[in-house]
Amino acid sequence: MDACLPILRNLGWALSVGPGHVLARQGDRPECTYYVLSGELRAIRRQAGGDGLVIGEIGPGDWACEIAGLLGGGEATADVVARGAAELIEVSSARLREFIESHPRDACTILGSVAVGVARRLDEPAARASANAMLALAQDLARALLEQNRRREGEMSARD
């Protein structure tokens, strides 16, 4: 079980979708990030002429719309469509970003899960290296946020 699952269950809500349900459209700005509990999603990149190319399969333990959702304001690089029935956890991207900023201990868990999911979907060694770099960055961010919170707590204790 992914270590971030209990956190996500508290942050988001369960979502059941059927075959063909569109979670994101290429070029749109997703407002939610999805964690797949069961079923399968497909990432389909639309090309000129309207044809779609399947660029990824997203299954249990994987994330969808995670990059645009976590970075905020980014555009979906592909349509994300349910291949069949799927059970998801849907989390508002804004709520997820707020949570990560205010809970540095859990930020590393969530961001690490995202990085592992991205790395699992990548075939090229260079892309895997990028995902590993993202994981290292996530860990550095979590440590920095944790240190920032410790300083704030120290300042507040000193005032009391």
C-alpha positions in Angstrom: 0.0 0.0 0.0 1.3 3.5 -0.9 2.2 5.4 2.3 0.3 8.5 1.1 -3.0 6.7 0.8 -4.3 7.5 4.3 -3.3 11.2 3.8 -5.1 11.3 0.5 -8.3 9.7 1.9 -8.4 12.6 4.4 -7.8 15.3 1.8 -9.9 14.1 -1.1 -13.0 12.1 -1.9 -13.8 8.8 -3.5 -14.7 9.0 -7.2 -16.1 6.1 -9.3 -16.0 6.5 -13.0 -17.0 4.3 -16.0 -15.5 3.5 -19.3 -14.8 6.6 -21.4 -15.1 9.1 -18.5 -12.8 12.0 -19.3 -10.9 13.3 -16.2 -8.8 15.9 -18.1 -8.5 17.3 -21.6 -5.3 18.2 -23.3 -4.6 21.9 -23.0 -7.0 22.4 -20.1 -5.8 23.4 -16.6 -6.8 20.5 -14.3 -8.3 21.6 -11.0 -7.9 18.2 -9.4 -5.2 15.5 -9.1 -6.3 11.8 -9.1 -4.9 8.8 -7.4 -5.9 5.5 -8.9 -7.2 2.8 -6.4 -8.4 0.4 -9.1 -9.0 0.2 -12.8 -7.1 1.8 -15.5 -6.8 5.2 -17.2 -5.2 6.1 -20.4 -3.2 9.3 -21.3 -4.1 10.1 -24.9 -2.2 12.9 -26.7 -4.4 14.5 -29.4 -2.6 15.2 -32.7 -3.4 17.3 -35.7 -6.4 15.9 -37.4 -8.0 14.8 -34.2 -6.3 11.4 -33.9 -5.2 10.3 -30.5 -2.0 8.5 -29.5 -2.0 6.5 -26.3 1.1 7.7 -24.5 0.5 6.1 -21.1 -1.4 3.6 -19.0 -2.2 4.7 -15.5 -3.2 2.0 -13.0 -3.5 1.3 -9.3 -1.0 3.3 -7.2 -0.4 5.8 -10.0 -1.4 9.4 -10.3 -3.1 11.4 -13.0 -2.9 15.1 -13.6 -0.2 15.2 -10.9 2.3 17.4 -12.6 -0.1 20.2 -13.7 -2.0 19.8 -10.4 1.0 20.0 -8.1 2.8 22.8 -10.0 -0.4 24.8 -10.3 -1.7 26.4 -13.4 -0.1 23.9 -15.7 -1.9 22.5 -18.7 -2.7 18.9 -19.2 -0.4 17.4 -21.8 -2.9 14.7 -22.8 -6.5 13.7 -22.3 -6.9 11.4 -19.4 -9.7 8.9 -20.0 -11.0 5.8 -18.0 -10.4 2.6 -20.0 -13.0 0.8 -17.9 -14.6 1.2 -14.5 -12.1 2.9 -12.1 -12.0 3.9 -8.4 -10.1 7.0 -7.7 -9.3 9.5 -5.0 -9.9 13.0 -6.3 -8.1 15.8 -4.5 -8.4 19.5 -5.3 -5.0 20.6 -6.6 -5.2 23.8 -4.6 -6.0 21.9 -1.4 -3.2 19.4 -2.1 -0.7 22.3 -2.6 -1.9 24.0 0.6 -1.5 20.7 2.5 2.0 20.1 1.2 3.1 23.6 2.3 1.6 23.3 5.7 2.6 19.7 6.5 6.2 19.3 5.5 6.5 15.9 7.1 3.8 14.5 4.8 5.0 16.5 1.8 7.9 14.2 1.3 5.6 11.2 1.4 3.2 12.6 -1.2 5.8 14.1 -3.5 7.9 10.9 -3.3 4.8 8.9 -4.3 4.3 11.2 -7.3 8.0 10.8 -8.4 7.9 7.0 -8.1 4.7 6.9 -10.1 6.2 9.1 -12.8 9.4 7.1 -12.9 7.4 3.8 -13.2 5.7 5.1 -16.3 8.8 6.2 -18.0 10.9 3.9 -20.3 13.8 6.1 -21.2 16.8 6.2 -18.8 17.1 9.9 -19.1 13.5 10.4 -18.2 13.9 8.1 -15.2 16.9 10.2 -14.1 14.6 13.3 -14.3 12.1 11.5 -12.1 14.8 10.6 -9.6 15.9 14.2 -9.6 12.3 15.2 -8.9 12.2 12.9 -6.0 15.4 14.4 -4.6 14.0 17.8 -5.1 10.8 16.8 -3.3 12.8 15.5 -0.4 14.8 18.7 -0.2 11.6 20.7 -0.3 10.1 18.7 2.5 13.2 19.2 4.7 13.2 22.9 4.0 9.5 23.2 4.9 10.1 21.2 8.0 13.0 23.5 9.0 10.9 26.6 8.3 8.1 25.2 10.6 10.6 24.4 13.3 11.9 28.0 13.2 8.3 29.4 13.4 7.5 27.1 16.3 10.7 28.3 18.0 9.8 32.0 17.4 6.3 31.4 18.8 7.7 29.6 21.9 10.1 32.5 22.5 7.3 35.0 22.4 5.3 33.0 25.0 
